[in-house]
Amino acid sequence: MKPRVHDPLRLDVVAFAKEAGRLEGRWPLAGFVRLAESAHAESRPGEADQVAWQAQGEQRAQRGGTPQTWLHVGAQAQVQLECQRCLQPVAVPLAVQRSFLFAPDEATAAQIDADSDDDVLVLTRALDLHELVEDELILALPLVPRHDACPEPLALPAEPEEAPAERPNPFAALAALKRGGSGSH
C-alpha cells in the first residue's frame, strides 16, 4: 500500500502519527507575515531568506488506553532584528525543536496539561503546520536583540551647553511653608 501524501497546510495529525509520517521542506521567510513584521525596517526578508522545517508523527502505546498522538516539529531561520543598543540590523539565528501531545478535546487537554510538562494541543480536523512553525519561531525571538559588539560606536547624547537652572527642592519649599505658616489662619 502506498503511503498517504500529507499536506503540511492541512495536516491530519492522527493519520500522520499512525504512519509515523515525516515531512520537511523550506518556506519563504516573507510568507511568515507575523514573524517578518519583527524584522528591522531596512532589512525585511527577501526571496533568498528561508525557513527550513521538519515534522515527524508518532503514536506511543499506553498501557490500558488508546495510543498517544505526538507531533515533533523543528524549524530554523535567520531574521534581521533591530539591535536595541545601536538600532542597526542584527542577524539572529532562530532554531526550535518542540514535541506536542495531542488530546481529543479541551477538557482532556486541560487535564493532561495540569498533570504533565508536555506541550498539549487539541486535535483539529486539519492542522496548519505553517502557522504552528511561525508561532514557535515567534516564541523563540529574543526579548532584547543586540549585537555582541555593535558595528558602529554608540552616539552619546551631546552635553548641554548651559547647565539647567537649579530647581528648588519641593520638600524644602514645604518645610519653609510649615515654618513660616501660610498666613491664612
N, C-alpha and C positions, 0 to 999 in steps of 0.2 A: 504494500500500500504506500502510495506516495504521500510524504508529509504535507500538511496543510501550509499554504502560504499565509503568513501573518502580516497584517498591515499595522505598522507602528502607530499610525494615527487613529486607528480603531481596533485596538488590540483586545482580543478575547483572552483575558488573563488565565481563566481556568483551562481552556484548551491549550494555551501556550505552555502552562505549567505541566499539564498532563503529558505533553510531548517532550518536556524538557527542552523547549524551543530556545533558539539563540538567534538574536538579531544584532546587527551592528551596522554602522554607517557614518556618514558625515552630513550635517545640515549646515547651511549658511548661517553664520552668526547673526547677520542682519535680519534673518527670519525670526529670531527670538526678540520680539519687539520690546518687551519689558526689560530684558537684560541689556539690549542695545541702548535703551534710554539712559542707562547708568554710565555709559561711555563718556569720555571727555568730549566736549562740544566740537573740538577741532580734530578729533580722532575717532569718528564714528566707524563702525565696522564696514569694511569693503568686501568686494567679491571674493577675495582670497581668504578672508577670515572664516574659519570653520569651527564647528563643534563636532568632535569625534565622540560617538556614543556607542554603548553596547547594553544589551539586556539579555538576561538568562532567566527562564522559568524553571520552577522546581516544585514538586509535590513531596511533602515529607509525611511519612506514615506516622499516625498517632496510635498509641495503644488504646483500643476500645472506642475509637472515634473515627470521624471522616478525616482524610488526609488534609494537611495544611497546604494552602496555596501561597507560594512565595514568588517574588519577582526581585531579581538582583539587577540594579541599574548602575552604570558608570558613565561618566562624561568628563571630557577635558576640553578646555578652551583657553584662549588668552584674550583679555579685554583691556583696552586702554582706558584707565580711570583717571580722575583728576587728583594729583598729589595734593594732600592737604597742607603741605608746607610751602611749596613753590607754585602751586596751581597749574603746573605743566602736566602733560600726559605721562602716565607711568604704566608700563605693561605689567599686568597682574595675571599670572597663570592661575587658572581655576581647575580643580580636579575633585570630583565627587565619586564616592562609591557607597551606595546605600542598598539595604535589603528591606523589602516591605512584605509584611504578612497581610494577607487579605482575609477579611471577615465577611460573612454573608449579609450582615445588616449593621446598622448604627449601634444597637444595644450590645451586640456581641463584640463589636469593635471597641466600645467604651469599656466593657468588662476586661477584655484582653489587655487594653492599654493600661488599665489600672493595676493589673497583675504582673505586667512584664515591662521590660525596657525596649521591646521590639517596636519598630515603626509600623503602625497598623493603618490600613486603608480599607474602605468599604468597597466591595466588588461592584462594578458597574457593567453594563452590557458591553461597552467599548471604552477602553482606557486610551486617552490621548498621550502617548509616550513622549511626544514633542513637548507638551505642556508640563508633564512631570519632570522632564530633564531641565526645562527652563526654571521651574520652581526650585529645584535642587541647586542649580548654578547661582541663582539669586541669593539663596540662603548661604552660599559659600563666599559671597562677596565680603571683603574685609570692611570692618566698620570705619576704619581710618586708613585709606590707601595712601602710601607715601613711598618715595624713593628711599633706598638705604642711604644714599648720598645724593642730594639734589644736583642736577647737572649745571645749574646756574646759581651763583650765590644769592641768598635771600636779600631782598631790598629791605633795609631797615627804615622805619619811619624817620623823616627828617626832624632834626632838633628844632623846636620853635625858636624864632629869633629873639623874642621877648618872653621872659618868664611871665606866666599869667599872674594877675594881681592876687595877692594873698586873700583868700576868702576867710571871713571871720568864722571861728568855731561856733556852731549853733548852740552848743552846750554852754559856752562862755557867755553868750548873749542871754541865755535863760538864767544863768546864775546872777548876772548883773540886774536883770529884771526882778529877780527874787530878793536881792539885797536892797535895791532901791525902791521897791514897791512900784505898783503900776499907777498910783495916784487916783484910781477910780473908786477907792473905798470911802 
